Amino acid sequence: MRVGYFAQNYGVVSNPHSMNIDQLMHHTGHNTGNLAFWHAANLLFDADEQVLVNWGSTADQLKDKIDLLIIPAANFLNHTSNLEAQAKLIEALDVPIIMMGIGAQSETHTEFTPLTDGTKRFLKVVSERTPFIGVRGDYSADLCRHYGINNVEVLGCPSILINPSKTLGETIEQRMSLPVERLLVHACCLKAPLLKTEATLFNALQQYSSRYIVQRPPELIKSILGLELNEDDMAYLEKFRGHVAGHLEMSEFLAVLRDKGESYMSVPEWLSRMRGFSHAIGTRIHGTLLPISVGVPSVCIYQDTRTDELSDTLKIPRISYKMFNKYGLNLLGKSRDSVDFNRVFDSIEFSGEKFDLRRRAIAKKYTELFKLASLKSSRHLGSIAE
């Protein structure tokens, strides 16, 4: 079986130290969280030969070189995406497709995201070449059906299968109630409803020996990496500071970022660094899933259909941003209120048993999908599905 793998890499950016910020963002799909599911999906199958297929690949480059195309997807289904070129590539290759984790991005569950004609065509040509499409959650499944794509299965994101342990949920549940000693904060999502949430999270960096994990935007990553900041970067950072840390001078804000901030270009390194923390919390879904993968209790603060449906599908610890905001008052002025994160974690209902059962069900469904596509499941996947 010769497999084409639709990703920039397998979860590791090669030689990131030699790249400028534009190159780094290109190789991470403009969000380092993408590395997580590129890494995860690649753990689940065995192939005789494998070739990376990226957004610029052409049918001429791949024709007669692959027997199957695997697409580890994310929030492809949004109003700005136009996947016409990818639809044409799939039609030209005309090989079986396996697509994992595709999702829709919308602010509410009450209406379906409008898709471009190119993206609707992409969904159609994929659906014609796969037993079923793995979608992130019920909202994404309903959206696909709304556009006439019915062979869908809710499978969350393959990132939930990074750790092969069958009792991962049990481990997390046991650690949830332990005192918060070292806290990971995965944040930097400046949507209007989240400004108070993000301010509370930034303020937490002065508590619990915290670290600030940044997946994007590039301006913050540049600051963390110590890269030279231009005028536009400084303008963005000033805006960000005003939203989350108005009580700090710019020099103080940058000092906190450089002291507490981290940004990873390698999933193995990311996972290794997570192991030293007691708890994690934030607004980034893959920032939640990676600490979970090493047994660290990690809470997703959900705020849109994407984070809501995926955290619900995977049965991970979760809290709405509205509920979280009750733990922290307005932090944008001189007065700052510390949050007792022990109370936050104690307030969240989490069942390790339900989590483990869901992971096993997802793993079994992937083995079924791979079998239908004549693709061999990996031992890693089998250890979870058994």
WOPE-V941120 format. One line per field, one symbol per residue. ss: DSSP state (@ for helix, = for strand, . for the rest). Layout:
ss->???
//
This chain:
ss->.=====.....=...@@@..@@@@@@@......@@@@@@@@@..==..=====.....@@@@.....=====....=......@@@@@@@@@@..=====.=.=............@@@@@@@@@@@.....===..@@@@@@@@@.....===...@@@@......@@@@@@@@@......====.....@@@@@@@@@@@@@@@....===....@@@@@@@@.....@@@@@@@@@@@@@@.....@@@@@@@@@@@==...=@@@@@@@@....====..@@@@@@@@@...======..@@@@@@@@@@...===@@@@@...............@@@@@@@....@@@@@@@@@@@@@@@@@@@@@...==.@@@@@@@.
//
